[in-house]
Amino acid sequence: MEITFTQPAIKWFKNEMDLEEGDYLRFFVRYGGHSSIQPGFSLGISMQDEPYEPLAKREIDGIIFFIEKKDQWYFKNNRLHVKYSRKRDEIEFITD
């Protein structure tokens, strides 16, 4: 499992969520919403303390982005690519 980001996505997270060096951001599975990976579920994001059992972890500019092992079923061993859509002014999640 791997998490990748575009530079505009990193900038969006820093601006919209006031992230700075030393912060942690978790991607987690939530019930409801739209997803091309698992029907009836979608990805959520939350700021929290250090990961408990990280499945994937990426540090960028001192910010730790991660996914917990308990959410592995959702990704089906795919990579998560996080990008920013200028057209929609929002973050997009793509898996492959």
Secondary structure by P-SEA (a helix, b strand, c coil): cbbbbcaaaaaaaaacccccccbbbbbbbbccccccccccbbbbbbbbcccccccbbbbcccbbbbcccccccccccbbbbbbbbccccbbbbbcc
